Every structure is written in C-alpha cells, then in structure tokens.
C-alpha cells in the first residue's frame, strides 16, 4: 500500500510541477519527476521544518519536483 501511495503522490507532484514549469512529459516521466521531487523535497522540508502530514508532504514533493526540473533544464542533456 505504501508503494501505491508513493505513486499517487509522485504523480500528483510531478503533474503540478510540470504544469508550473511548463514542461511536456509523458506519464512515466511525470511520475518519476514527482517521486524524485518527493525524495528531494521531503528530505529538505523535514530537515528545515518539523511538520508532518500529507499536505506538507505534497508541498515538499511539488517544490522538490520543481527543483529537479530546473536542475534538469539547467544541467541536463541538451
């Protein structure tokens, strides 16, 4: 059940991040971006703030996904 929850949160975070950054990606890439963003954002958010909950996790995941997209655009393959 935890993996399913990770996929759902990753898909939502990736969707919001790709729309915010105006990036066109496929479903698998969107979910991967969201899951990577959730990992990055979750670690950063938990290190900075001692707040837990689904909403805080979603916010951290979206921020992490946005950071990941920016890094890929800046330093990724051209």
C-alpha positions in Angstrom: 0.0 0.0 0.0 2.9 2.3 0.7 4.2 1.9 -2.9 0.7 2.8 -4.3 0.6 5.9 -2.1 4.1 6.9 -3.3 3.0 6.6 -6.9 -0.1 8.6 -6.3 1.7 11.4 -4.5 4.5 11.3 -7.1 2.1 11.5 -10.0 0.3 14.5 -8.4 3.5 16.3 -7.5 5.0 15.6 -11.0 1.8 16.8 -12.6 1.7 20.1 -10.6 5.5 20.7 -11.1 5.5 20.0 -14.9 2.5 22.3 -15.3 4.1 25.0 -13.2 7.4 24.8 -15.1 5.5 24.4 -18.5 7.3 21.1 -19.3 5.7 18.5 -21.6 6.5 15.0 -20.4 4.9 11.5 -20.6 3.2 9.8 -17.7 6.2 7.7 -16.6 8.5 10.8 -16.7 5.9 12.8 -14.8 5.6 10.2 -12.1 9.5 9.8 -11.9 9.9 13.6 -11.6 7.3 13.7 -8.9 8.9 10.8 -7.0 12.4 12.3 -7.3 10.9 15.6 -6.2 9.2 13.9 -3.3 12.5 12.5 -2.2 14.4 15.8 -2.5 11.6 17.9 -1.1 10.8 15.6 1.7 14.3 15.5 2.9 14.8 19.2 2.6 11.4 20.0 4.1 11.9 17.6 7.1 15.3 19.0 7.7 14.1 22.6 7.8 10.6 22.2 9.4 9.4 19.6 11.8 6.0 19.4 10.2 4.4 16.2 9.1 1.2 15.3 7.3 0.0 14.6 3.7 -0.3 18.3 2.8 3.2 19.1 4.0 4.5 16.1 2.1 2.7 17.2 -1.1 4.0 20.7 -0.8 7.5 19.4 -0.3 7.1 17.0 -3.2 6.0 19.7 -5.6 8.8 22.0 -4.5 11.3 19.2 -4.9 10.0 18.3 -8.3 10.2 21.9 -9.4 13.8 22.0 -8.2 14.5 18.7 -10.1 13.0 20.1 -13.3 15.0 23.3 -13.0 18.2 21.3 -12.4 17.5 19.1 -15.5 16.8 22.1 -17.6 20.0 23.8 -16.4 22.4 20.9 -16.4 20.7 18.1 -18.3 21.2 16.9 -21.8 20.5 19.5 -24.5 
